[in-house]
Amino acid sequence: MKRVLILSVLLSSLVLQGCGFVAGAAIGGTAGYLLSEEGYDVQSPVTKE
């Protein structure tokens, strides 16, 4: 029983980390798109045309 509990905690933490990564990537992509619409060139460093 204890083994199943530990395994379920590990699996749920991996799933939640994956969701956090996807959400962060989506936010970064949206920010890049909005900056490009405003005339900024999204690269390192961010510059305005």
VENQUICOR-V808107 format. One record per run of one state. SS is the DSSP state (2 for helix, 1 for strand, 0 for the rest). FROM is the first residue (numbers start at 1). LEN is the number of residues. Records with the same first field share a line. If there is no record, write none. Layout:
SS = FROM-LEN, FROM-LEN
This chain:
0 = 1-1, 38-2, 42-5, 49-1
2 = 2-36
1 = 40-2, 47-2
